[in-house]
Amino acid sequence: MPKQTFKTMCGGQALIEGIMMRGPKKQAVVVRKPDGELEIQEKELKFIKDRFPILGWPLIRGVVNFADSMYNGVTALMFSAEFFPEDGEEEEEPSRFESWLNDKLGSERATAFFTTLAVILGLCMSIGLFFLLPTLLGTAVTLLTDSMLARNLAESLLKILIFVTYLALCSRLGEMKRVFSYHGAEHKTIFCYEAGLPLTVENVRKQPRHHPRCGTSFLFMVIAISILVSTVVFAVWPVYHPFLRFLAHLAMLPLIVGVSYEINRWAGRHDGPITRIFIAPGLWLQNFTTFEPDDSMIEVGIKALELVLPEKQGEDAW
């Protein structure tokens, strides 16, 4: 494969039988329906930082982009799920609450409400699983020692163990395997484009499926930075009560996300021994979240990327 000389800001997300791609100005969702045809949804992107420049500042932009990615990701996932009802599932009449929301807010605002609710619930579940649970389980160390260092170490190991176990279990679910194969198609398509090769199935198939600027790598970076930050903070300001420790973790989370974003952004722009060390754990974890795609999946990735590429060459440079 030719050496990469270009890094694009285009990126995406795997969906149910589809891929969402985001470019500098457009977003496209491409889903392969049960009949084999492609369903395409396109929209122009509007960035809140254009209205409020302060939200584009370093550290702050990481939190903003993370929230925006979650919202758009859930929206795209819900769109792809519409074409694949569960076996035996019939289209249900909207509940009284859904009908009331549609009447009061309109269908678009009602959809936005449910999407926002899904994002909030997903965020709460993630915080509970990767922050609250390790904090509660880490209190078991206090039965053996009152060392704050031992408690910090126990919580850190638990965070990593829970995160890796969660990814490993997800990778073994039959339904997720196809989603993760589309994830591989997304990565391979981006690699092919960055290598300057024509976007064909043959060229894309030859590319690696592990990409350094992947969401999996970013999530690991969040876990790793949270371990470093909390270890330093609790060493200077010891907090023993599990609930207060959890609140402290929550208070530090925006800073952790902001720092993680900047490190991930820097590592994605540079090649060298230091950056390879930073991205190595995330690349390894992608063994759980990216599988080899088939040609039909690659076709979806190519179509999604072509729809968001800028008209002027180089406008999407990372």
N, C-alpha and C positions, 0 to 999 in steps of 0.2 A: 504493500500500500504506500502511495506517495506520502512524503512527510507533510504533516499539516502546517500550513502557513497562514491559516485564517481561522479565527474563532468567532462564532456567531452568537448573538444574543437570543436567537430563535431557540425555543425550547418547548417542551410539551408535557403531556400527561397521558398515561394509558387509561382507557375507559373500558366499558363493557362492549366488546367487539368494535372498538374504535380508538381514535387518538385525537386529542386536542393539541393544536400547535398555536403558539403565540409568537408573533413577529414584532418589529418595532412599531407597527401601526395597526395591524390586524390580528384577529384571532379566528381560527377555523376549527370546527369540530367535524370529523369525518367518521361515520359509523357504517359498518357493513351490515345491512339488514338481513333477516332470515332468508329472503329471496335472492341474496347475493348482490343486490344493487347497493350503491353508496348513497347515504343520506348526508347532505352537506349543510352546515350552518356556519355562516360567516358574520362577523361584526367588526366595525371599526372600534379601536381601543381609545378610551378616554382616560387620562391619567390624572389623579387628584393632585399630584405634585405640580401640574401645569397651573392649577388654580391657587395652590398653596405651596410655593417653592420650598418652604422650610421642611416640608415632608419629604423632600428629595435629598436632604442633608445626610452625610454619613451617620451611621448608627440608627437614626430615625427611619431612614428609608428601608432598612431591613425589616422592621416591624410592619411598616405599611405594605411592603411588597409581600410579606408572608400572609398578612390578612387578605390582601387582594387575591393572592394565588389560591388560598383556601376557598374563598367565595366562588371564584370562577371555576375552580376545580370541581366543587360540589355541584354547581350549576350544570357543567358539562356532563358530569356523571349521571345526574338525574335525567338529562336529555337522552343520553345513550340508553338508559335503563327503560325508557318508554317503549323501545322497540322489542324488548325481550321480557315479556311477562312470564312469571313462574308457570311451570307446567300445571295445567288445569285451572289456572287463575283467569277469572273473567273480569271484564272491566266493571269496576264498582261505581255505584252512584256516589257523588261527593257527600260527605257527612254534612250535618246541619252547620257545624262550625265552619267547614270549608265553603259552604254556600253563603254563609253570612259574611265571611271575609271577601269572597268574590263580589258580593253585592256592595259592600262598604268600600273596598279598596280597588276593585277591578282585578281582572285576572293577572295582569303583569305584576301589580304590587302584592297580590296575594302570593304569587310564586316567589317573589323576592322575600316575603315574610317567611315562608317555609324554608327557603334556602338559607336565610340568615339563621333561623332556628336550628337547622341541621349543622351549620358550621359551628354554632355555639355549643351544641351537644357534643359534636365530634371533638372540639377543643377541650371541653370539660373531661371527656373520657380519656383523652391523651394525657392531660395534666394529672388526672387521677391515677392512671396506670404507670406513668413514667416519673412522677414526682411524689404524689401522695403515698402510693403503695410502698416505694422504697423507704420513705421517711418513717412510716409506721412499722415496717418490718425491721428497720435499722434500730429501733428501740430495744430489740431483743439483746443487743450487745451490752446494754446497760445492766443486764443481769449478771454479766461476767466482769465488767470493768466500767469505771466512770471516765475513761480516757476519751476526750473529744476527738483525738486523732483516730482512734479505733472506730468510733461511731461514724466519722466522716468516711473512712475507708470502707466500712460495711455498706453504707448507703451508696457509695460510688460503684462498688462491685455489683450491688443489686440493680442499679440503674442499667448498667451494661448488660447484665444477665437477662433482665426482663425485656430489654429492647431486642437483643439478639434472639431470644426465645420467641418473642412475638413475631418477628420477621420469618423465623424458621417455620413456625406453625402456619402462618399465612401462605407460605410457599408450597405447603403440602395440601392445601385445599384445592380440589379439582377445579372449581369455578375461578379461583384466583390464578391458576396456572396460565389460562388463556389471556387474562389481563396482563400478567407479567411477560407473556410472549409479545403482546402489543407494546409493552414497555421496551423490550429489546428491539422491536422494529423502529420505535421512535429514536432510540440511541443510534442505531445503525444508519438511519436516514440522515441524522445530523452529522455523523462522522463522514459520510459520503459527500455531503455538501461542503463540509469544511475542508475536505481533501481536494476539492476542485474537480471532482469527477461528475459526469452526467448522472442524473438521478434515474437510474434504471434498476430493475429488480436484481440483475446480475451484479452490478457494482455495489449496491447496498448490502447484498447478502454476504459479501466478503469482509465487511467492516466488523470491528469489535462491538460487543454488546454492552461493555462497561464504559460509562462516560464519566469523566471527572466532575462535570457540572450537573450532577443528578440530585434529585430531591432526597434520595436515600442518603447520599453523602452529606447533604445539608442537615438532615435530621440527626445523623451521628455527630456532626459538628456541634449541634445544639446540646446534645447529651454530654459530650466531652467538655465543652466550655462551661456548662452548668456545674460539672464536677470540680473544675479548677476554681471557679468563682466561689462556689459554696464552701469549698475547703478553706480558702483564704479568709472569707468573711467569718465563718464559724470559728476559725482559729483565733481571730482578733476579737470577735464578739460571740462567745459561746452561748448557744441557745439549746437547752435540754428538753423543754416541753415539745412533744411532737407536733402539736397544733401550731405553736408559734414558729417552729422550724418550717413547717409547710407554708405558713403565711410569708415567711422570709424568702422561701424559694419563689413564691408567686411574685413578690416585689422585685426580685432580681431577674425574673424571666424576660421582660422587655429588653433589658440591657444585654442579656445572654443572647437573645435572638439577633439583636443589632450587631453585636460583635461577631457572632457566627456568620452572619450574612457578609460582613466585610472581609473576613478571612476566606470564606468560600469564593467570594468575588475575586480577591487577590490571587488565590491559588489557581482559579480558572483562567486567569490572564497570563500566568507565568509558567514556564517550564524550567525545572531544575531539581537538584537533590532535595532541597527543603520542601518545595511544593509536593514532590512525590511522596515525602514522608507524611505530609498533611492529608493527602488524598488517598493514601494506601488503605486505611481502614474502611473508608466509604466504598472504595472499589471492591474490596473483599465482600462487604455486605450486599453488594449488588448481585452476588451469586444467588441470593435468596429472592431478589425482586426483579431480576431480568432473565428471561429465558429466550432461547433461539426461536425466532418467528418463522412462520411459513410464508410462501410467496404472496398469498392473499393479504396477509398482515402487512407485509412490506409495501404492497401497493397502496394500502390505506395511509401508511406513514409518508410515502412520497407525495400523494395527493394533498395531504394536510399541510406538508411543508411548502409545496409549490404555491398554495393559496395565500400564504402569509409572507412570502419573500418580497422585499421591497423592489420597486421599479428601478431605483438607482442602485447600482452595484456598490457595496461597501457601507450602505446606511445601517446595516444590521451588525456591524463589527462590534465585537464584545469589548 
